[in-house]
Amino acid sequence: MTLKGKVFIITGGASGFGETLARYFVVEKGRSVDINKEFGLQIEAELNARNTIGYSLFKKRGGGAVVNTASVTGLYPLIVPRMPVYTAAKAAIIAFSQVLEPLKDEENICVMLFAILCW
């Protein structure tokens, strides 16, 4: 799949692994969308991306891709004890990605999930 001209929505795209993905997609000629005001403006300026609501752009273009970043703690919450808010947030991103899966057939929007563990 070529990334040129594709629009990607990356949850957590302003820092960490999500930022790395955003940088990669922009280098590969994809377009980045970031709605995190605090960190997003800095990354947006750096990547020369536009702050846009992605879904309407996907509809207009006939499809696209959503890239969500999570953590294996969302699947296995006891890996990192005493971090309930972090674990719950990552589980929510995983669930969010799963419920968006029908968009692939209905709207030609591919939803990808990266659940990593950094130690």
N, CA, C and O atoms as a GROMACS GRO file, in nm:
protein
  476
    1MET      N    1   0.085  -0.117   0.000
    1MET     CA    2   0.000   0.000   0.000
    1MET      C    3   0.089   0.124   0.000
    1MET      O    4   0.177   0.138   0.086
    2THR      N    5   0.068   0.211  -0.094
    2THR     CA    6   0.142   0.337  -0.096
    2THR      C    7   0.080   0.436   0.001
    2THR      O    8  -0.042   0.440   0.016
    3LEU      N    9   0.162   0.513   0.067
    3LEU     CA   10   0.113   0.609   0.165
    3LEU      C   11   0.094   0.748   0.105
    3LEU      O   12   0.035   0.835   0.170
    4LYS      N   13   0.141   0.770  -0.016
    4LYS     CA   14   0.136   0.902  -0.078
    4LYS      C   15  -0.008   0.951  -0.089
    4LYS      O   16  -0.093   0.885  -0.149
    5GLY      N   17  -0.035   1.067  -0.030
    5GLY     CA   18  -0.166   1.128  -0.037
    5GLY      C   19  -0.268   1.071   0.060
    5GLY      O   20  -0.379   1.123   0.068
    6LYS      N   21  -0.234   0.966   0.133
    6LYS     CA   22  -0.326   0.908   0.230
    6LYS      C   23  -0.331   0.997   0.354
    6LYS      O   24  -0.234   1.065   0.386
    7VAL      N   25  -0.444   0.997   0.421
    7VAL     CA   26  -0.460   1.074   0.544
    7VAL      C   27  -0.468   0.976   0.660
    7VAL      O   28  -0.543   0.880   0.654
    8PHE      N   29  -0.390   1.001   0.765
    8PHE     CA   30  -0.385   0.913   0.880
    8PHE      C   31  -0.425   0.988   1.005
    8PHE      O   32  -0.378   1.099   1.030
    9ILE      N   33  -0.513   0.927   1.084
    9ILE     CA   34  -0.543   0.978   1.217
    9ILE      C   35  -0.470   0.885   1.313
    9ILE      O   36  -0.496   0.764   1.314
   10ILE      N   37  -0.382   0.939   1.393
   10ILE     CA   38  -0.302   0.858   1.484
   10ILE      C   39  -0.330   0.903   1.626
   10ILE      O   40  -0.296   1.015   1.664
   11THR      N   41  -0.393   0.816   1.704
   11THR     CA   42  -0.414   0.851   1.844
   11THR      C   43  -0.279   0.851   1.913
   11THR      O   44  -0.198   0.760   1.892
   12GLY      N   45  -0.254   0.950   1.993
   12GLY     CA   46  -0.124   0.961   2.059
   12GLY      C   47  -0.014   1.006   1.965
   12GLY      O   48   0.103   0.976   1.989
   13GLY      N   49  -0.050   1.076   1.859
   13GLY     CA   50   0.048   1.115   1.758
   13GLY      C   51   0.138   1.231   1.796
   13GLY      O   52   0.226   1.268   1.718
   14ALA      N   53   0.118   1.289   1.912
   14ALA     CA   54   0.199   1.405   1.951
   14ALA      C   55   0.324   1.368   2.029
   14ALA      O   56   0.410   1.452   2.052
   15SER      N   57   0.335   1.241   2.070
   15SER     CA   58   0.453   1.202   2.146
   15SER      C   59   0.474   1.052   2.137
   15SER      O   60   0.385   0.978   2.096
   16GLY      N   61   0.592   1.010   2.176
   16GLY     CA   62   0.623   0.867   2.185
   16GLY      C   63   0.610   0.793   2.054
   16GLY      O   64   0.647   0.844   1.948
   17PHE      N   65   0.557   0.670   2.062
   17PHE     CA   66   0.543   0.584   1.947
   17PHE      C   67   0.451   0.645   1.842
   17PHE      O   68   0.478   0.635   1.722
   18GLY      N   69   0.342   0.709   1.887
   18GLY     CA   70   0.251   0.774   1.793
   18GLY      C   71   0.319   0.884   1.714
   18GLY      O   72   0.294   0.900   1.594
   19GLU      N   73   0.405   0.961   1.780
   19GLU     CA   74   0.480   1.067   1.710
   19GLU      C   75   0.572   1.006   1.605
   19GLU      O   76   0.585   1.058   1.494
   20THR      N   77   0.637   0.895   1.640
   20THR     CA   78   0.725   0.827   1.546
   20THR      C   79   0.647   0.782   1.423
   20THR      O   80   0.693   0.798   1.310
   21LEU      N   81   0.527   0.725   1.445
   21LEU     CA   82   0.443   0.685   1.332
   21LEU      C   83   0.404   0.806   1.247
   21LEU      O   84   0.410   0.799   1.124
   22ALA      N   85   0.366   0.915   1.312
   22ALA     CA   86   0.326   1.036   1.238
   22ALA      C   87   0.442   1.086   1.151
   22ALA      O   88   0.422   1.120   1.035
   23ARG      N   89   0.560   1.088   1.208
   23ARG     CA   90   0.677   1.134   1.132
   23ARG      C   91   0.702   1.042   1.012
   23ARG      O   92   0.732   1.090   0.902
   24TYR      N   93   0.691   0.911   1.032
   24TYR     CA   94   0.713   0.816   0.923
   24TYR      C   95   0.611   0.837   0.811
   24TYR      O   96   0.648   0.842   0.694
   25PHE      N   97   0.483   0.849   0.848
   25PHE     CA   98   0.380   0.865   0.746
   25PHE      C   99   0.398   0.993   0.667
   25PHE      O  100   0.374   0.995   0.546
   26VAL      N  101   0.440   1.101   0.733
   26VAL     CA  102   0.460   1.227   0.662
   26VAL      C  103   0.582   1.216   0.569
   26VAL      O  104   0.578   1.266   0.456
   27VAL      N  105   0.689   1.153   0.615
   27VAL     CA  106   0.806   1.132   0.529
   27VAL      C  107   0.767   1.053   0.405
   27VAL      O  108   0.819   1.078   0.296
   28GLU      N  109   0.676   0.958   0.422
   28GLU     CA  110   0.631   0.875   0.311
   28GLU      C  111   0.520   0.942   0.230
   28GLU      O  112   0.454   0.877   0.149
   29LYS      N  113   0.501   1.072   0.251
   29LYS     CA  114   0.406   1.154   0.176
   29LYS      C  115   0.262   1.135   0.217
   29LYS      O  116   0.170   1.173   0.143
   30GLY      N  117   0.240   1.077   0.335
   30GLY     CA  118   0.105   1.074   0.390
   30GLY      C  119   0.074   1.208   0.454
   30GLY      O  120   0.164   1.292   0.467
   31ARG      N  121  -0.050   1.231   0.493
   31ARG     CA  122  -0.087   1.355   0.560
   31ARG      C  123  -0.131   1.322   0.701
   31ARG      O  124  -0.203   1.224   0.723
   32SER      N  125  -0.089   1.403   0.796
   32SER     CA  126  -0.115   1.378   0.936
   32SER      C  127  -0.227   1.466   0.987
   32SER      O  128  -0.240   1.581   0.945
   33VAL      N  129  -0.307   1.413   1.079
   33VAL     CA  130  -0.412   1.490   1.146
   33VAL      C  131  -0.383   1.480   1.295
   33VAL      O  132  -0.363   1.370   1.346
   34ASP      N  133  -0.382   1.591   1.366
   34ASP     CA  134  -0.356   1.589   1.509
   34ASP      C  135  -0.448   1.688   1.577
   34ASP      O  136  -0.454   1.805   1.538
   35ILE      N  137  -0.522   1.643   1.680
   35ILE     CA  138  -0.614   1.734   1.748
   35ILE      C  139  -0.575   1.760   1.892
   35ILE      O  140  -0.653   1.817   1.968
   36ASN      N  141  -0.456   1.720   1.932
   36ASN     CA  142  -0.406   1.749   2.066
   36ASN      C  143  -0.350   1.891   2.065
   36ASN      O  144  -0.241   1.914   2.013
   37LYS      N  145  -0.424   1.985   2.122
   37LYS     CA  146  -0.386   2.126   2.114
   37LYS      C  147  -0.248   2.152   2.175
   37LYS      O  148  -0.165   2.221   2.116
   38GLU      N  149  -0.224   2.096   2.295
   38GLU     CA  150  -0.101   2.126   2.368
   38GLU      C  151   0.024   2.084   2.291
   38GLU      O  152   0.113   2.165   2.267
   39PHE      N  153   0.030   1.956   2.252
   39PHE     CA  154   0.147   1.905   2.183
   39PHE      C  155   0.129   1.906   2.032
   39PHE      O  156   0.226   1.914   1.957
   40GLY      N  157   0.004   1.899   1.988
   40GLY     CA  158  -0.024   1.889   1.846
   40GLY      C  159   0.025   2.007   1.765
   40GLY      O  160   0.074   1.988   1.653
   41LEU      N  161   0.014   2.128   1.818
   41LEU     CA  162   0.057   2.245   1.744
   41LEU      C  163   0.207   2.241   1.715
   41LEU      O  164   0.251   2.278   1.606
   42GLN      N  165   0.284   2.195   1.812
   42GLN     CA  166   0.428   2.184   1.792
   42GLN      C  167   0.459   2.082   1.683
   42GLN      O  168   0.536   2.110   1.591
   43ILE      N  169   0.400   1.964   1.693
   43ILE     CA  170   0.424   1.860   1.594
   43ILE      C  171   0.368   1.901   1.459
   43ILE      O  172   0.429   1.878   1.356
   44GLU      N  173   0.250   1.963   1.461
   44GLU     CA  174   0.187   2.008   1.337
   44GLU      C  175   0.278   2.102   1.261
   44GLU      O  176   0.298   2.087   1.140
   45ALA      N  177   0.335   2.199   1.331
   45ALA     CA  178   0.425   2.294   1.266
   45ALA      C  179   0.548   2.224   1.214
   45ALA      O  180   0.596   2.253   1.104
   46GLU      N  181   0.600   2.130   1.293
   46GLU     CA  182   0.721   2.058   1.254
   46GLU      C  183   0.698   1.973   1.130
   46GLU      O  184   0.785   1.965   1.044
   47LEU      N  185   0.584   1.911   1.122
   47LEU     CA  186   0.554   1.822   1.009
   47LEU      C  187   0.480   1.894   0.897
   47LEU      O  188   0.456   1.835   0.791
   48ASN      N  189   0.444   2.019   0.919
   48ASN     CA  190   0.367   2.097   0.822
   48ASN      C  191   0.236   2.026   0.789
   48ASN      O  192   0.193   2.021   0.673
   49ALA      N  193   0.173   1.972   0.893
   49ALA     CA  194   0.047   1.902   0.876
   49ALA      C  195  -0.068   1.998   0.901
   49ALA      O  196  -0.046   2.109   0.948
   50ARG      N  197  -0.188   1.958   0.870
   50ARG     CA  198  -0.306   2.041   0.893
   50ARG      C  199  -0.391   1.982   1.004
   50ARG      O  200  -0.405   1.860   1.014
   51ASN      N  201  -0.446   2.069   1.084
   51ASN     CA  202  -0.536   2.027   1.192
   51ASN      C  203  -0.677   2.023   1.135
   51ASN      O  204  -0.741   2.127   1.119
   52THR      N  205  -0.724   1.904   1.106
   52THR     CA  206  -0.852   1.886   1.037
   52THR      C  207  -0.930   1.774   1.103
   52THR      O  208  -0.872   1.683   1.162
   53ILE      N  209  -1.059   1.780   1.093
   53ILE     CA  210  -1.141   1.668   1.137
   53ILE      C  211  -1.133   1.562   1.028
   53ILE      O  212  -1.174   1.584   0.914
   54GLY      N  213  -1.079   1.446   1.065
   54GLY     CA  214  -1.046   1.344   0.968
   54GLY      C  215  -1.161   1.274   0.899
   54GLY      O  216  -1.153   1.245   0.780
   55TYR      N  217  -1.268   1.247   0.971
   55TYR     CA  218  -1.374   1.166   0.912
   55TYR      C  219  -1.432   1.231   0.787
   55TYR      O  220  -1.452   1.164   0.686
   56SER      N  221  -1.460   1.361   0.793
   56SER     CA  222  -1.518   1.427   0.676
   56SER      C  223  -1.420   1.425   0.559
   56SER      O  224  -1.460   1.417   0.443
   57LEU      N  225  -1.291   1.432   0.590
   57LEU     CA  226  -1.190   1.423   0.486
   57LEU      C  227  -1.188   1.283   0.425
   57LEU      O  228  -1.176   1.268   0.304
   58PHE      N  229  -1.200   1.181   0.510
   58PHE     CA  230  -1.207   1.044   0.460
   58PHE      C  231  -1.327   1.027   0.367
   58PHE      O  232  -1.316   0.969   0.259
   59LYS      N  233  -1.442   1.078   0.410
   59LYS     CA  234  -1.564   1.066   0.329
   59LYS      C  235  -1.544   1.132   0.193
   59LYS      O  236  -1.580   1.076   0.089
   60LYS      N  237  -1.486   1.250   0.194
   60LYS     CA  238  -1.464   1.326   0.072
   60LYS      C  239  -1.370   1.252  -0.023
   60LYS      O  240  -1.388   1.256  -0.145
   61ARG      N  241  -1.270   1.184   0.033
   61ARG     CA  242  -1.169   1.115  -0.048
   61ARG      C  243  -1.206   0.970  -0.079
   61ARG      O  244  -1.135   0.904  -0.155
   62GLY      N  245  -1.315   0.922  -0.023
   62GLY     CA  246  -1.357   0.785  -0.051
   62GLY      C  247  -1.285   0.680   0.032
   62GLY      O  248  -1.280   0.564  -0.009
   63GLY      N  249  -1.230   0.717   0.147
   63GLY     CA  250  -1.166   0.619   0.234
   63GLY      C  251  -1.038   0.674   0.295
   63GLY      O  252  -1.002   0.790   0.275
   64GLY      N  253  -0.970   0.588   0.370
   64GLY     CA  254  -0.846   0.628   0.435
   64GLY      C  255  -0.804   0.525   0.538
   64GLY      O  256  -0.849   0.410   0.535
   65ALA      N  257  -0.719   0.567   0.629
   65ALA     CA  258  -0.668   0.477   0.731
   65ALA      C  259  -0.659   0.549   0.865
   65ALA      O  260  -0.620   0.665   0.872
   66VAL      N  261  -0.697   0.478   0.971
   66VAL     CA  262  -0.685   0.527   1.107
   66VAL      C  263  -0.579   0.440   1.174
   66VAL      O  264  -0.586   0.318   1.168
   67VAL      N  265  -0.480   0.503   1.237
   67VAL     CA  266  -0.375   0.430   1.307
   67VAL      C  267  -0.386   0.463   1.455
   67VAL      O  268  -0.366   0.578   1.495
   68ASN      N  269  -0.418   0.363   1.536
   68ASN     CA  270  -0.429   0.381   1.681
   68ASN      C  271  -0.310   0.315   1.749
   68ASN      O  272  -0.267   0.206   1.710
   69THR      N  273  -0.257   0.381   1.851
   69THR     CA  274  -0.149   0.323   1.929
   69THR      C  275  -0.200   0.295   2.070
   69THR      O  276  -0.267   0.378   2.131
   70ALA      N  277  -0.168   0.178   2.118
   70ALA     CA  278  -0.211   0.137   2.251
   70ALA      C  279  -0.092   0.072   2.321
   70ALA      O  280   0.023   0.110   2.299
   71SER      N  281  -0.121  -0.023   2.403
   71SER     CA  282  -0.018  -0.096   2.477
   71SER      C  283  -0.074  -0.234   2.508
   71SER      O  284  -0.195  -0.251   2.520
   72VAL      N  285   0.014  -0.330   2.522
   72VAL     CA  286  -0.034  -0.463   2.559
   72VAL      C  287  -0.098  -0.463   2.697
   72VAL      O  288  -0.168  -0.557   2.733
   73THR      N  289  -0.073  -0.357   2.776
   73THR     CA  290  -0.139  -0.350   2.907
   73THR      C  291  -0.290  -0.337   2.891
   73THR      O  292  -0.365  -0.371   2.983
   74GLY      N  293  -0.336  -0.290   2.777
   74GLY     CA  294  -0.480  -0.285   2.750
   74GLY      C  295  -0.539  -0.424   2.732
   74GLY      O  296  -0.658  -0.444   2.754
   75LEU      N  297  -0.455  -0.518   2.691
   75LEU     CA  298  -0.498  -0.657   2.675
   75LEU      C  299  -0.469  -0.740   2.800
   75LEU      O  300  -0.546  -0.828   2.837
   76TYR      N  301  -0.357  -0.711   2.863
   76TYR     CA  302  -0.311  -0.784   2.982
   76TYR      C  303  -0.284  -0.683   3.093
   76TYR      O  304  -0.168  -0.647   3.116
   77PRO      N  305  -0.387  -0.638   3.163
   77PRO     CA  306  -0.372  -0.527   3.258
   77PRO      C  307  -0.281  -0.555   3.377
   77PRO      O  308  -0.234  -0.460   3.440
   78LEU      N  309  -0.257  -0.679   3.409
   78LEU     CA  310  -0.175  -0.707   3.527
   78LEU      C  311  -0.025  -0.707   3.498
   78LEU      O  312   0.055  -0.728   3.588
   79ILE      N  313   0.013  -0.683   3.372
   79ILE     CA  314   0.156  -0.674   3.338
   79ILE      C  315   0.221  -0.559   3.414
   79ILE      O  316   0.332  -0.573   3.466
   80VAL      N  317   0.151  -0.447   3.421
   80VAL     CA  318   0.203  -0.329   3.491
   80VAL      C  319   0.106  -0.296   3.604
   80VAL      O  320   0.007  -0.226   3.582
   81PRO      N  321   0.133  -0.345   3.724
   81PRO     CA  322   0.042  -0.320   3.835
   81PRO      C  323   0.041  -0.174   3.879
   81PRO      O  324   0.135  -0.099   3.853
   82ARG      N  325  -0.066  -0.136   3.944
   82ARG     CA  326  -0.082  -0.002   4.002
   82ARG      C  327  -0.081   0.110   3.898
   82ARG      O  328  -0.036   0.221   3.926
   83MET      N  329  -0.131   0.080   3.779
   83MET     CA  330  -0.146   0.184   3.676
   83MET      C  331  -0.285   0.173   3.614
   83MET      O  332  -0.297   0.158   3.492
   84PRO      N  333  -0.390   0.180   3.696
   84PRO     CA  334  -0.525   0.154   3.645
   84PRO      C  335  -0.573   0.253   3.539
   84PRO      O  336  -0.641   0.212   3.444
   85VAL      N  337  -0.540   0.379   3.552
   85VAL     CA  338  -0.588   0.478   3.454
   85VAL      C  339  -0.521   0.455   3.318
   85VAL      O  340  -0.588   0.456   3.215
   86TYR      N  341  -0.390   0.435   3.320
   86TYR     CA  342  -0.316   0.408   3.196
   86TYR      C  343  -0.369   0.282   3.128
   86TYR      O  344  -0.397   0.282   3.008
   87THR      N  345  -0.384   0.175   3.206
   87THR     CA  346  -0.432   0.048   3.153
   87THR      C  347  -0.572   0.061   3.096
   87THR      O  348  -0.600   0.010   2.988
   88ALA      N  349  -0.660   0.130   3.168
   88ALA     CA  350  -0.797   0.150   3.119
   88ALA      C  351  -0.799   0.232   2.990
   88ALA      O  352  -0.876   0.203   2.900
   89ALA      N  353  -0.714   0.333   2.982
   89ALA     CA  354  -0.708   0.416   2.861
   89ALA      C  355  -0.663   0.333   2.741
   89ALA      O  356  -0.718   0.346   2.632
   90LYS      N  357  -0.565   0.248   2.762
   90LYS     CA  358  -0.515   0.164   2.652
   90LYS      C  359  -0.619   0.060   2.612
   90LYS      O  360  -0.633   0.029   2.494
   91ALA      N  361  -0.691   0.005   2.709
   91ALA     CA  362  -0.799  -0.090   2.678
   91ALA      C  363  -0.908  -0.020   2.598
   91ALA      O  364  -0.967  -0.080   2.508
   92ALA      N  365  -0.936   0.106   2.630
   92ALA     CA  366  -1.037   0.182   2.557
   92ALA      C  367  -0.996   0.203   2.412
   92ALA      O  368  -1.079   0.194   2.322
   93ILE      N  369  -0.869   0.230   2.388
   93ILE     CA  370  -0.822   0.248   2.250
   93ILE      C  371  -0.835   0.118   2.172
   93ILE      O  372  -0.872   0.119   2.055
   94ILE      N  373  -0.804   0.006   2.237
   94ILE     CA  374  -0.819  -0.124   2.171
   94ILE      C  375  -0.965  -0.150   2.137
   94ILE      O  376  -0.997  -0.191   2.026
   95ALA      N  377  -1.055  -0.125   2.233
   95ALA     CA  378  -1.198  -0.144   2.208
   95ALA      C  379  -1.247  -0.049   2.099
   95ALA      O  380  -1.325  -0.089   2.013
   96PHE      N  381  -1.203   0.076   2.103
   96PHE     CA  382  -1.240   0.175   2.002
   96PHE      C  383  -1.200   0.126   1.863
   96PHE      O  384  -1.278   0.137   1.768
   97SER      N  385  -1.080   0.071   1.851
   97SER     CA  386  -1.034   0.018   1.723
   97SER      C  387  -1.121  -0.098   1.676
   97SER      O  388  -1.152  -0.109   1.557
   98GLN      N  389  -1.160  -0.183   1.770
   98GLN     CA  390  -1.242  -0.299   1.734
   98GLN      C  391  -1.381  -0.257   1.685
   98GLN      O  392  -1.432  -0.314   1.589
   99VAL      N  393  -1.442  -0.157   1.750
   99VAL     CA  394  -1.576  -0.118   1.707
   99VAL      C  395  -1.573  -0.039   1.577
   99VAL      O  396  -1.676  -0.026   1.510
  100LEU      N  397  -1.457   0.014   1.539
  100LEU     CA  398  -1.445   0.083   1.411
  100LEU      C  399  -1.422  -0.012   1.294
  100LEU      O  400  -1.429   0.029   1.179
  101GLU      N  401  -1.394  -0.137   1.323
  101GLU     CA  402  -1.362  -0.235   1.219
  101GLU      C  403  -1.465  -0.238   1.104
  101GLU      O  404  -1.424  -0.250   0.989
  102PRO      N  405  -1.596  -0.229   1.131
  102PRO     CA  406  -1.693  -0.230   1.020
  102PRO      C  407  -1.675  -0.116   0.920
  102PRO      O  408  -1.726  -0.124   0.808
  103LEU      N  409  -1.604  -0.010   0.957
  103LEU     CA  410  -1.581   0.101   0.864
  103LEU      C  411  -1.503   0.057   0.742
  103LEU      O  412  -1.511   0.119   0.636
  104LYS      N  413  -1.426  -0.052   0.756
  104LYS     CA  414  -1.347  -0.100   0.643
  104LYS      C  415  -1.437  -0.134   0.525
  104LYS      O  416  -1.411  -0.092   0.412
  105ASP      N  417  -1.542  -0.208   0.551
  105ASP     CA  418  -1.634  -0.246   0.444
  105ASP      C  419  -1.734  -0.136   0.411
  105ASP      O  420  -1.767  -0.115   0.295
  106GLU      N  421  -1.781  -0.065   0.514
  106GLU     CA  422  -1.886   0.035   0.494
  106GLU      C  423  -1.835   0.165   0.433
  106GLU      O  424  -1.903   0.224   0.349
  107GLU      N  425  -1.716   0.210   0.474
  107GLU     CA  426  -1.668   0.343   0.435
  107GLU      C  427  -1.529   0.340   0.369
  107GLU      O  428  -1.474   0.446   0.339
  108ASN      N  429  -1.473   0.222   0.348
  108ASN     CA  430  -1.337   0.208   0.294
  108ASN      C  431  -1.233   0.278   0.383
  108ASN      O  432  -1.138   0.339   0.334
  109ILE      N  433  -1.254   0.265   0.515
  109ILE     CA  434  -1.160   0.322   0.612
  109ILE      C  435  -1.096   0.206   0.688
  109ILE      O  436  -1.163   0.134   0.762
  110CYS      N  437  -0.967   0.190   0.670
  110CYS     CA  438  -0.893   0.082   0.736
  110CYS      C  439  -0.849   0.130   0.875
  110CYS      O  440  -0.792   0.238   0.888
  111VAL      N  441  -0.875   0.050   0.977
  111VAL     CA  442  -0.835   0.084   1.114
  111VAL      C  443  -0.723  -0.010   1.156
  111VAL      O  444  -0.741  -0.132   1.161
  112MET      N  445  -0.607   0.048   1.188
  112MET     CA  446  -0.492  -0.031   1.230
  112MET      C  447  -0.462  -0.001   1.376
  112MET      O  448  -0.478   0.112   1.422
  113LEU      N  449  -0.419  -0.102   1.448
  113LEU     CA  450  -0.388  -0.086   1.590
  113LEU      C  451  -0.248  -0.140   1.618
  113LEU      O  452  -0.216  -0.253   1.580
  114PHE      N  453  -0.168  -0.059   1.682
  114PHE     CA  454  -0.036  -0.102   1.728
  114PHE      C  455  -0.041  -0.106   1.880
  114PHE      O  456  -0.052  -0.002   1.945
  115ALA      N  457  -0.032  -0.225   1.938
  115ALA     CA  458  -0.030  -0.241   2.083
  115ALA      C  459   0.107  -0.295   2.120
  115ALA      O  460   0.137  -0.413   2.098
  116ILE      N  461   0.191  -0.208   2.174
  116ILE     CA  462   0.329  -0.244   2.201
  116ILE      C  463   0.357  -0.248   2.350
  116ILE      O  464   0.278  -0.197   2.430
  117LEU      N  465   0.468  -0.306   2.386
  117LEU     CA  466   0.515  -0.307   2.524
  117LEU      C  467   0.659  -0.257   2.525
  117LEU      O  468   0.747  -0.319   2.466
  118CYS      N  469   0.681  -0.146   2.590
  118CYS     CA  470   0.817  -0.091   2.605
  118CYS      C  471   0.863  -0.118   2.746
  118CYS      O  472   0.793  -0.085   2.843
  119TRP      N  473   0.976  -0.176   2.759
  119TRP     CA  474   1.026  -0.210   2.891
  119TRP      C  475   1.155  -0.141   2.919
  119TRP      O  476   1.212  -0.158   3.027
   0.00000   0.00000   0.00000
